[in-house]
């Protein structure tokens, strides 16, 4: 979880236009209620939507998903 917190912070620090908010603090709080394999992409999408909803300027918006290979076949929803 600590590593994911660092990744989440660094990604959104690079996307949010921090120069428009000097002497400001933007807090991101993510509560994982259930971890069934896709909490990382869900967290990225939730934070991205929350920042957009708050009207905070971003260089671009983030979307995330998970994918993988199963018997040489590309699959998207890995929890099934």
Secondary structure, DSSP 8 states (H G I E B T S, - for coil): -HHHHHHHHHHHHHHB-GGGSTT---------S--SS-HHHHHHHHHHHHHHHHT--BSS-------EEETTEEES-TT-
